[in-house]
Amino acid sequence: MVWMTAAEALDVLNVRPQTLYANVSRGKIRAKPDDDDPRRSLYHRDDVLRMARRANGRRKVEIVSSEAMQYGDPVLPSSISTAADGKLLYRGHDAATLAENTSLEDIAALLWECDAAEAAALWPASASLPTAPAPAAQSAPESALAAGLLALARRSAVDAPSLGRAPADLRAEAAQVLVSLVDAMTGRSDAGSISTRLAHAWQVPQHEDLIRRALVLMADHELNASTFATRVAISTGASLAAGVLAGFTTLTGPLHGGAAKEFAQLIAHAQADNASSAVANWLASKRPLPAFGHPLYSDGDLRARALLKHLPKLKPYEELAATAEQQAGELPNIDYALALLTAHCGLPKDAPFILFAVGRCVGWLAHALEQVQANRLIRPRARYTGPAAIISAGIY
């Protein structure tokens, strides 16, 4: 969410209320009345975090490290991608610009650091593992997710550990892992680019370019939750498929790639009643508003903007976006754009998750390759908050 309560802001800043109010009066922290209780104020998250970072040098290392785990300062080095100054860069290249005419396979070659000759020979027609379910099995919304999990689990059981292997061999295996996932989630083993395969599996070849754009924009997003899970798994020496499986399972959560299901509920509520009451009721339940806002983009998710400019305006979505901005101060993020793409193209209900997972698999594999080269176990310490040592005869 863009806005924080006073208690949340004070906890992050570790200051007295008077100091918080002083920073508001000086224009250093933006504030607005709380819609639920106009007597209270809400404080802009970006401003609060910026002030906290300035004070980091005076705070305990363990406190700073704890806050860094949630949209804080970077916690490990990576040359793959970064979100900064309102842009998303893939190895220095603007992702929105790349989305105009680049394939997901080209993005993989960029992020995996393949040379031209290697990139040309990288992609198998289909992977031998696993056996994908028949297309008819894809009718249930959960089937593509289940098929993806099974495909990665099967590979994880037989693929070699990543530790100590040659980078070229790992890049070739990365392509096989990605193709295995596409085979499983589409229920088909077709030739052609990944965007072509998805467009034909969904019987919308006329919309392949929109699918391609979405895949490129989803390819990586620095150290998000699923990518961190992938890197932790790979840091133990696990296989590439096992690392991707860790990322894939993390992606299913409603605060990550699973937000599409939450947003579908919000859209249904808005269509059954109206956008204003749907947003108000959702916020009253104290749940994060799905498909709106992103802590890394105070002026709106650039990935959403890059995709939305190629999509028509559909009334229920437009009304919901306007209401979300008015009531919550949130702008559409990439989950909103994927949902609108799905509605416009007539894609299956699980298409937003499939696009997210297939596109992001390229990034997971890039981070897996980078983590193998780092050759370092990721093992953070916990900041213990339990009771001191208890001397007793037993716990009963």
C-alpha positions as CSV (number, residue, x, y, z in Angstrom):
1,M,0.0,0.0,0.0
2,V,1.1,3.6,-0.6
3,W,0.0,4.9,2.7
4,M,0.9,3.9,6.3
5,T,-0.7,4.5,9.6
6,A,1.0,6.6,12.3
7,A,1.9,3.5,14.2
8,E,3.5,1.9,11.2
9,A,5.4,5.0,10.3
10,L,6.7,5.4,13.9
11,D,7.8,1.8,14.0
12,V,9.8,2.2,10.8
13,L,11.3,5.5,11.8
14,N,11.9,4.6,15.4
15,V,11.1,8.2,16.5
16,R,8.6,10.0,18.7
17,P,5.3,11.2,17.3
18,Q,6.4,14.8,17.6
19,T,9.3,14.1,15.2
20,L,6.9,12.5,12.7
21,Y,4.6,15.5,12.8
22,A,7.5,17.9,12.4
23,N,8.7,16.1,9.3
24,V,5.1,16.4,7.9
25,S,5.0,20.2,8.6
26,R,8.4,20.6,6.9
27,G,7.1,18.9,3.8
28,K,9.5,15.9,4.2
29,I,6.6,13.4,4.6
30,R,3.3,13.6,2.8
31,A,0.2,13.0,4.8
32,K,-3.6,12.8,4.2
33,P,-6.7,12.1,6.3
34,D,-7.7,8.5,6.8
35,D,-10.9,7.8,4.9
36,D,-12.0,5.4,7.7
37,D,-11.5,8.0,10.4
38,P,-10.8,11.6,9.3
39,R,-9.4,12.4,12.8
40,R,-6.4,10.3,11.9
41,S,-3.7,10.8,9.3
42,L,-2.0,8.4,6.9
43,Y,1.6,8.9,5.8
44,H,3.2,8.2,2.4
45,R,5.2,5.0,2.5
46,D,8.0,6.2,0.1
47,D,8.6,9.4,2.2
48,V,8.7,7.4,5.4
49,L,11.1,4.8,4.0
50,R,13.3,7.6,2.5
51,M,13.6,9.2,5.9
52,A,14.4,5.9,7.5
53,R,17.2,5.2,5.1
54,R,18.8,8.5,5.9
55,A,18.9,7.5,9.6
56,N,20.2,4.0,9.0
57,G,23.7,4.9,9.9
58,R,22.6,5.7,13.4
59,R,20.6,2.5,13.9
60,K,21.5,-1.0,14.9
61,V,22.6,-3.2,12.0
62,E,20.0,-5.9,12.9
63,I,17.1,-3.4,12.7
64,V,18.3,-2.1,9.3
65,S,18.7,-5.6,7.9
66,S,15.3,-6.6,9.1
67,E,13.7,-3.6,7.3
68,A,15.7,-4.3,4.2
69,M,13.9,-7.6,3.8
70,Q,10.7,-5.6,2.9
71,Y,11.3,-3.2,0.0
72,G,14.3,-1.7,1.9
73,D,17.9,-1.3,0.8
74,P,19.4,-4.0,-1.5
75,V,20.5,-7.1,0.4
76,L,22.6,-8.8,-2.2
77,P,24.5,-7.8,-5.4
78,S,22.9,-8.5,-8.8
79,S,23.6,-7.3,-12.4
80,I,20.4,-8.7,-13.8
81,S,17.7,-6.0,-13.3
82,T,16.8,-3.0,-11.2
83,A,13.7,-0.8,-10.7
84,A,14.9,2.8,-10.1
85,D,13.8,6.3,-11.0
86,G,10.6,5.0,-12.4
87,K,12.2,2.6,-14.9
88,L,12.8,-1.1,-15.0
89,L,16.2,-2.0,-16.5
90,Y,17.3,-5.4,-17.8
91,R,21.1,-5.4,-17.7
92,G,20.9,-1.6,-18.4
93,H,18.2,-1.8,-21.1
94,D,14.8,-0.2,-20.6
95,A,12.3,-3.1,-20.2
96,A,9.4,-1.0,-21.7
97,T,11.5,-0.3,-24.8
98,L,12.5,-3.9,-25.1
99,A,8.9,-4.9,-25.0
100,E,8.1,-3.0,-28.2
101,N,9.9,-5.6,-30.5
102,T,11.8,-8.2,-28.5
103,S,10.9,-11.8,-27.9
104,L,11.0,-13.6,-24.5
105,E,13.8,-15.8,-26.0
106,D,15.9,-12.7,-26.8
107,I,15.3,-11.5,-23.2
108,A,16.5,-14.8,-21.9
109,A,19.7,-14.6,-24.0
110,L,20.3,-11.1,-22.6
111,L,19.6,-12.0,-18.9
112,W,21.5,-15.3,-19.2
113,E,24.4,-13.6,-20.9
114,C,24.5,-15.8,-24.0
115,D,26.5,-14.8,-27.1
116,A,24.8,-14.8,-30.5
117,A,25.9,-18.3,-31.5
118,E,24.8,-19.8,-28.2
119,A,21.5,-18.0,-28.2
120,A,20.7,-19.4,-31.7
121,A,21.2,-23.0,-30.6
122,L,19.6,-22.6,-27.2
123,W,16.0,-23.6,-27.7
124,P,14.9,-27.2,-28.0
125,A,11.6,-27.8,-29.8
126,S,10.3,-29.3,-26.6
127,A,11.8,-30.9,-23.5
128,S,11.7,-34.6,-22.8
129,L,10.6,-34.2,-19.3
130,P,7.8,-34.2,-18.1
131,T,4.9,-35.7,-19.9
132,A,2.4,-32.9,-20.2
133,P,-1.3,-33.5,-19.6
134,A,-3.7,-33.7,-22.5
135,P,-5.2,-30.3,-23.6
136,A,-8.6,-31.3,-22.4
137,A,-7.3,-31.4,-18.9
138,Q,-6.6,-27.7,-19.1
139,S,-10.3,-26.7,-18.6
140,A,-10.0,-26.3,-14.8
141,P,-8.5,-23.0,-13.7
142,E,-6.1,-24.7,-11.4
143,S,-4.9,-27.3,-13.9
144,A,-2.1,-25.2,-15.5
145,L,-0.7,-24.4,-12.0
146,A,-0.8,-28.0,-11.0
147,A,0.8,-29.1,-14.3
148,G,3.6,-26.6,-13.8
149,L,4.3,-27.7,-10.3
150,L,4.4,-31.4,-11.4
151,A,6.7,-30.6,-14.3
152,L,9.2,-28.8,-12.2
153,A,8.9,-31.5,-9.4
154,R,9.7,-34.2,-11.9
155,R,12.7,-32.4,-13.2
156,S,13.9,-31.6,-9.7
157,A,13.9,-35.4,-8.9
158,V,16.3,-36.2,-11.8
159,D,18.2,-33.2,-12.8
160,A,21.8,-32.8,-11.6
161,P,22.7,-30.3,-8.9
162,S,23.8,-26.9,-10.2
163,L,26.9,-26.6,-8.0
164,G,30.2,-26.7,-9.9
165,R,28.8,-27.1,-13.4
166,A,30.0,-25.2,-16.5
167,P,28.0,-22.0,-17.2
168,A,27.3,-23.1,-20.8
169,D,25.8,-26.4,-19.7
170,L,23.6,-24.6,-17.1
171,R,22.3,-22.2,-19.7
172,A,21.4,-25.1,-22.1
173,E,19.6,-26.7,-19.2
174,A,17.9,-23.4,-18.3
175,A,16.3,-23.4,-21.8
176,Q,15.1,-27.0,-21.3
177,V,13.5,-26.1,-17.9
178,L,11.7,-23.2,-19.4
179,V,10.4,-25.2,-22.3
180,S,9.3,-28.0,-19.9
181,L,7.2,-25.4,-18.0
182,V,5.6,-24.1,-21.1
183,D,4.9,-27.6,-22.4
184,A,3.2,-28.5,-19.0
185,M,1.2,-25.3,-18.6
186,T,-0.2,-25.3,-22.1
187,G,-0.6,-29.1,-22.3
188,R,1.1,-29.0,-25.7
189,S,4.6,-29.5,-27.1
190,D,4.5,-27.3,-30.2
191,A,7.3,-25.6,-32.2
192,G,7.6,-21.9,-32.4
193,S,8.4,-19.0,-30.0
194,I,6.9,-19.0,-26.6
195,S,4.5,-16.2,-27.4
196,T,3.4,-18.1,-30.5
197,R,2.9,-21.3,-28.5
198,L,0.7,-19.5,-25.9
199,A,-1.3,-17.7,-28.6
200,H,-2.1,-20.9,-30.4
201,A,-2.8,-22.9,-27.2
202,W,-5.3,-20.2,-26.3
203,Q,-6.6,-20.0,-29.9
204,V,-5.9,-16.3,-30.2
205,P,-3.1,-16.0,-32.8
206,Q,-4.2,-12.5,-33.6
207,H,-3.2,-11.4,-30.1
208,E,0.3,-12.9,-30.1
209,D,2.0,-9.5,-30.0
210,L,0.1,-8.5,-26.9
211,I,1.1,-11.8,-25.3
212,R,4.8,-11.3,-26.3
213,R,4.8,-7.8,-24.7
214,A,3.4,-9.1,-21.5
215,L,5.9,-11.9,-21.3
216,V,8.8,-9.5,-21.8
217,L,7.6,-7.1,-19.2
218,M,7.2,-10.0,-16.7
219,A,10.7,-11.4,-17.3
220,D,12.4,-10.0,-14.2
221,H,11.8,-7.6,-11.4
222,E,15.0,-7.6,-9.3
223,L,14.8,-9.4,-5.9
224,N,11.1,-10.1,-5.5
225,A,9.8,-12.8,-3.2
226,S,9.8,-15.6,-5.7
227,T,13.2,-14.7,-7.1
228,F,14.7,-14.6,-3.6
229,A,13.2,-18.0,-3.0
230,T,14.9,-19.3,-6.2
231,R,18.2,-17.8,-5.1
232,V,18.0,-19.4,-1.7
233,A,17.4,-22.8,-3.2
234,I,20.1,-22.5,-5.7
235,S,22.6,-21.3,-3.1
236,T,22.4,-24.8,-1.5
237,G,23.5,-26.3,-4.9
238,A,20.0,-27.5,-5.9
239,S,19.2,-28.1,-9.5
240,L,17.9,-25.3,-11.7
241,A,14.5,-27.0,-11.8
242,A,14.4,-27.1,-8.0
243,G,15.3,-23.4,-7.8
244,V,12.5,-22.6,-10.3
245,L,10.1,-24.8,-8.3
246,A,10.9,-22.7,-5.2
247,G,10.1,-19.6,-7.1
248,F,7.0,-21.0,-8.7
249,T,5.4,-22.1,-5.4
250,T,6.2,-18.7,-3.9
251,L,4.5,-17.0,-6.9
252,T,1.2,-18.7,-6.1
253,G,0.6,-16.5,-3.0
254,P,-2.1,-13.8,-3.2
255,L,0.4,-11.1,-2.4
256,H,2.4,-12.1,-5.5
257,G,1.4,-13.9,-8.7
258,G,-1.8,-15.1,-7.1
259,A,-3.2,-11.5,-7.0
260,A,-5.0,-12.3,-10.2
261,K,-7.6,-14.4,-8.4
262,E,-8.1,-11.7,-5.8
263,F,-8.6,-9.1,-8.5
264,A,-11.1,-11.3,-10.3
265,Q,-13.2,-11.3,-7.1
266,L,-12.9,-7.5,-6.9
267,I,-14.0,-7.1,-10.5
268,A,-16.9,-9.4,-9.9
269,H,-18.0,-7.4,-6.9
270,A,-17.8,-4.2,-8.9
271,Q,-19.9,-5.6,-11.8
272,A,-22.5,-7.0,-9.3
273,D,-22.8,-3.7,-7.5
274,N,-20.5,-0.8,-8.4
275,A,-16.9,0.1,-8.3
276,S,-17.2,2.5,-5.3
277,S,-18.8,0.0,-3.0
278,A,-16.6,-2.8,-4.2
279,V,-13.4,-0.9,-3.3
280,A,-14.8,0.5,-0.1
281,N,-15.9,-3.0,1.1
282,W,-12.6,-4.5,0.2
283,L,-10.6,-1.8,2.0
284,A,-12.9,-2.2,5.0
285,S,-11.9,-5.8,5.2
286,K,-8.3,-4.6,5.8
287,R,-7.0,-6.6,2.8
288,P,-4.5,-5.1,0.4
289,L,-6.3,-3.9,-2.8
290,P,-5.2,-6.4,-5.5
291,A,-3.8,-5.2,-8.8
292,F,-3.2,-1.6,-7.6
293,G,-0.1,0.1,-6.2
294,H,3.5,-1.0,-6.0
295,P,6.1,0.2,-3.4
296,L,8.8,0.4,-6.0
297,Y,6.8,2.8,-8.2
298,S,5.4,5.9,-6.5
299,D,4.1,7.3,-9.8
300,G,2.6,4.1,-11.1
301,D,3.9,0.7,-12.3
302,L,5.7,1.4,-15.6
303,R,5.1,-2.2,-16.7
304,A,1.4,-1.6,-16.5
305,R,1.7,1.7,-18.4
306,A,3.7,0.0,-21.1
307,L,1.1,-2.7,-21.6
308,L,-2.1,-0.7,-21.0
309,K,-1.3,1.7,-23.9
310,H,-1.8,-1.2,-26.3
311,L,-5.1,-2.3,-24.7
312,P,-8.6,-0.8,-25.1
313,K,-10.4,0.8,-22.2
314,L,-13.1,-1.5,-20.8
315,K,-15.7,0.2,-18.6
316,P,-15.6,-2.0,-15.4
317,Y,-11.8,-1.8,-15.3
318,E,-11.7,1.9,-16.0
319,E,-14.3,2.6,-13.2
320,L,-12.4,0.4,-10.8
321,A,-9.1,2.1,-11.6
322,A,-10.6,5.6,-11.1
323,T,-12.2,4.5,-7.8
324,A,-9.0,2.9,-6.5
325,E,-7.1,6.1,-7.1
326,Q,-9.7,8.2,-5.5
327,Q,-10.3,6.0,-2.4
328,A,-6.9,4.5,-1.8
329,G,-4.5,6.7,-3.7
330,E,-3.3,3.6,-5.8
331,L,-2.6,3.3,-9.5
332,P,-3.0,0.1,-11.6
333,N,0.0,-2.3,-11.5
334,I,1.0,-5.1,-13.8
335,D,-1.6,-7.5,-12.3
336,Y,-4.3,-5.1,-13.4
337,A,-2.8,-4.9,-16.9
338,L,-2.6,-8.7,-17.2
339,A,-6.3,-9.0,-16.1
340,L,-7.4,-6.4,-18.7
341,L,-5.3,-8.2,-21.4
342,T,-7.0,-11.5,-20.4
343,A,-10.5,-9.9,-20.7
344,H,-9.8,-8.2,-24.0
345,C,-8.3,-11.2,-25.7
346,G,-10.8,-13.7,-24.3
347,L,-8.0,-15.8,-22.6
348,P,-8.6,-18.5,-19.9
349,K,-9.1,-17.3,-16.3
350,D,-5.7,-18.6,-15.3
351,A,-3.9,-16.7,-18.2
352,P,-2.6,-13.9,-15.9
353,F,-0.8,-16.4,-13.7
354,I,0.5,-18.4,-16.7
355,L,1.9,-15.2,-18.3
356,F,3.5,-14.2,-15.0
357,A,5.0,-17.6,-14.3
358,V,6.3,-18.2,-17.9
359,G,7.7,-14.7,-18.2
360,R,9.3,-14.7,-14.8
361,C,10.8,-18.1,-15.2
362,V,13.4,-16.4,-17.4
363,G,14.3,-14.1,-14.5
364,W,14.3,-17.0,-12.0
365,L,16.8,-18.8,-14.2
366,A,18.9,-15.7,-14.7
367,H,19.2,-15.3,-10.9
368,A,19.8,-19.1,-10.5
369,L,22.8,-18.8,-12.9
370,E,24.1,-15.7,-11.2
371,Q,23.7,-17.4,-7.8
372,V,25.7,-20.5,-9.0
373,Q,28.5,-18.1,-9.9
374,A,28.4,-16.4,-6.5
375,N,29.0,-19.8,-4.9
376,R,27.7,-18.6,-1.5
377,L,25.1,-20.1,0.7
378,I,22.3,-17.6,1.6
379,R,21.7,-18.1,5.3
380,P,20.4,-15.0,7.1
381,R,20.2,-14.8,10.9
382,A,17.0,-14.3,12.8
383,R,16.7,-11.4,15.2
384,Y,15.4,-13.3,18.2
385,T,12.4,-11.7,20.0
386,G,11.5,-14.5,22.3
387,P,12.0,-14.7,26.1
388,A,15.5,-14.9,27.6
389,A,16.9,-18.3,28.7
390,I,14.6,-20.0,31.1
391,I,16.1,-22.3,33.8
392,S,13.6,-24.9,34.8
393,A,13.2,-28.6,35.3
394,G,11.1,-29.0,32.2
395,I,8.4,-27.3,30.1
396,Y,5.4,-29.1,31.7
